[in-house]
């Protein structure tokens, strides 16, 4: 399997990637709107905190899913060895 073809596909399917992109776009929009300029000192940290929290949650979720999938794979291999 060619990893150069699957890497962009995996990136575009990543929730972490899209959360980051949407956060950056939101920050750029907030920074360029004159009516939001006075609130930017509150908006920027809030948007960043939401993004970091989402990405961190996705990382923890992915790690737990990988851990449970690994345990299921180990159990299956033990059963096949025992038989």
Backbone as numpy.savetxt, mean C-alpha at the origin, in Angstrom:
# Nx Ny Nz CAx CAy CAz Cx Cy Cz
9.52 -16.86 -16.29 8.68 -15.69 -16.29 9.57 -14.45 -16.29
9.25 -13.50 -17.14 10.03 -12.28 -17.26 9.57 -11.27 -16.21
10.44 -10.95 -15.27 10.07 -10.05 -14.17 9.87 -8.62 -14.66
10.50 -8.23 -15.77 10.35 -6.86 -16.26 8.94 -6.60 -16.75
8.23 -7.63 -17.17 6.86 -7.44 -17.63 5.87 -7.49 -16.47
6.16 -8.23 -15.44 5.22 -8.36 -14.33 5.38 -7.23 -13.30
6.55 -6.62 -13.22 6.77 -5.57 -12.23 5.84 -4.37 -12.44
5.71 -3.83 -13.66 4.77 -2.71 -13.82 3.32 -3.11 -13.54
2.96 -4.32 -13.89 1.59 -4.78 -13.64 1.33 -4.87 -12.14
2.31 -5.42 -11.41 2.15 -5.53 -9.95 2.08 -4.14 -9.32
2.87 -3.20 -9.84 2.87 -1.85 -9.31 1.51 -1.19 -9.51
0.94 -1.34 -10.70 -0.35 -0.71 -10.99 -1.50 -1.37 -10.23
-1.32 -2.56 -9.74 -2.34 -3.24 -8.95 -2.15 -3.03 -7.45
-1.09 -2.34 -7.06 -0.75 -2.17 -5.66 -1.60 -1.08 -5.01
-2.23 -1.44 -3.89 -3.00 -0.46 -3.13 -2.08 0.58 -2.51
-0.88 0.16 -2.12 0.08 1.10 -1.54 0.47 2.17 -2.56
0.71 1.74 -3.80 1.09 2.68 -4.86 -0.02 3.69 -5.10
-1.26 3.22 -5.26 -2.36 4.13 -5.57 -2.68 5.04 -4.39
-2.54 4.57 -3.19 -2.75 5.44 -2.02 -1.73 6.57 -2.03
-0.50 6.25 -2.34 0.54 7.28 -2.40 0.30 8.27 -3.52
-0.07 7.77 -4.70 -0.32 8.65 -5.83 -1.50 9.59 -5.54
-2.57 9.06 -5.00 -3.73 9.89 -4.69 -3.39 10.93 -3.63
-2.56 10.55 -2.67 -2.15 11.51 -1.63 -1.30 12.63 -2.23
-0.39 12.28 -3.12 0.45 13.31 -3.76 -0.41 14.24 -4.61
-1.34 13.67 -5.37 -2.23 14.51 -6.19 -3.06 15.43 -5.31
-3.57 14.90 -4.21 -4.36 15.72 -3.28 -3.52 16.84 -2.69
-2.28 16.54 -2.33 -1.39 17.58 -1.79 -1.10 18.65 -2.83
-0.87 18.25 -4.07 -0.60 19.22 -5.13 -1.82 20.10 -5.37
-2.99 19.51 -5.41 -4.22 20.29 -5.59 -4.41 21.26 -4.43
-4.22 20.79 -3.22 -4.39 21.65 -2.05 -3.37 22.79 -2.05
-2.16 22.51 -2.52 -1.12 23.53 -2.52 -1.33 24.57 -3.62
-2.00 24.20 -4.69 -2.17 25.13 -5.81 -3.47 25.91 -5.75
-4.38 25.54 -4.88 -5.65 26.26 -4.78 -5.48 27.44 -3.83
-5.69 28.65 -4.32 -5.50 29.83 -3.46 -6.41 29.86 -2.24
-7.63 29.35 -2.38 -8.56 29.40 -1.25 -8.18 28.42 -0.14
-7.32 27.45 -0.45 -6.87 26.49 0.57 -5.50 26.85 1.15
-4.91 27.91 0.67 -3.56 28.29 1.09 -3.46 28.51 2.60
-4.46 29.14 3.18 -4.40 29.41 4.62 -4.59 28.15 5.47
-5.13 27.08 4.86 -5.35 25.83 5.59 -4.31 24.77 5.27
-3.34 25.12 4.45 -2.35 24.15 4.00 -1.50 23.62 5.16
-1.27 24.44 6.18 -0.48 23.99 7.33 -1.18 22.87 8.10
-2.50 22.74 7.94 -3.24 21.65 8.56 -3.49 20.52 7.57
-3.77 20.87 6.33 -4.09 19.86 5.31 -2.91 18.96 4.98
-1.74 19.52 4.79 -0.58 18.73 4.38 -0.24 17.63 5.39
-0.11 17.94 6.68 0.17 16.85 7.62 -0.97 15.84 7.74
-2.19 16.32 7.60 -3.34 15.41 7.70 -3.36 14.43 6.53
-3.17 14.93 5.32 -3.15 14.06 4.14 -1.99 13.09 4.23
-0.83 13.57 4.66 0.34 12.71 4.79 0.12 11.62 5.84
-0.47 11.99 6.95 -0.75 11.02 8.01 -1.72 9.95 7.54
-2.75 10.35 6.82 -3.71 9.37 6.29 -3.02 8.41 5.33
-2.17 8.95 4.45 -1.46 8.10 3.50 -0.53 7.12 4.20
0.24 7.60 5.15 1.17 6.74 5.87 0.42 5.66 6.65
-0.70 6.02 7.24 -1.51 5.05 7.98 -2.07 3.98 7.05
-2.59 4.40 5.90 -3.11 3.43 4.93 -2.02 2.47 4.45
-0.89 3.03 4.04 0.20 2.20 3.53 0.72 1.27 4.62
0.85 1.77 5.83 1.28 0.92 6.94 0.30 -0.20 7.21
-0.97 0.11 7.15 -2.00 -0.92 7.33 -1.95 -1.97 6.24
-1.73 -1.52 4.99 -1.61 -2.47 3.88 -0.39 -3.37 4.05
0.70 -2.81 4.54 1.91 -3.61 4.76 1.66 -4.67 5.83
1.03 -4.27 6.92 0.73 -5.23 7.98 -0.22 -6.31 7.47
-1.23 -5.91 6.72 -2.18 -6.88 6.17 -1.48 -7.85 5.22
-0.63 -7.33 4.33 0.09 -8.20 3.39 1.02 -9.16 4.12
1.67 -8.67 5.18 2.57 -9.51 5.95 1.80 -10.64 6.63
0.65 -10.32 7.20 -0.17 -11.34 7.86 -0.71 -12.36 6.86
-1.12 -11.89 5.68 -1.60 -12.81 4.65 -0.49 -13.74 4.19
0.71 -13.20 4.03 1.85 -14.02 3.61 2.20 -15.03 4.70
2.12 -14.58 5.95 2.43 -15.48 7.06 1.42 -16.62 7.13
0.13 -16.29 6.99 -0.89 -17.35 7.06 -0.81 -18.26 5.84
-0.46 -17.72 4.68 -0.31 -18.56 3.50 0.91 -19.47 3.66
1.96 -18.98 4.29 3.14 -19.80 4.54 2.86 -20.91 5.53
2.07 -20.62 6.55 1.71 -21.64 7.53 0.82 -22.70 6.90
-0.10 -22.28 6.04 -0.95 -23.25 5.35 -0.12 -24.13 4.43
0.87 -23.55 3.79 1.74 -24.34 2.92 2.58 -25.32 3.71
3.04 -24.92 4.89 3.83 -25.82 5.73 2.98 -26.98 6.25
1.74 -26.67 6.64 0.86 -27.73 7.14 0.61 -28.76 6.06
0.40 -28.30 4.83 0.15 -29.21 3.74 1.35 -30.08 3.45
2.56 -29.53 3.57 3.75 -30.33 3.31 3.99 -31.35 4.41
3.62 -31.00 5.67 3.76 -31.97 6.75 2.79 -33.14 6.59
1.59 -32.82 6.15 0.60 -33.87 5.96 1.03 -34.82 4.85
1.59 -34.27 3.79 2.00 -35.13 2.68 3.22 -35.97 3.07
4.08 -35.44 3.94 5.23 -36.20 4.40 4.80 -37.33 5.36
3.75 -37.04 6.17 3.31 -38.02 7.14 2.60 -39.19 6.47
1.97 -38.92 5.33 1.23 -39.98 4.64 2.19 -40.82 3.87
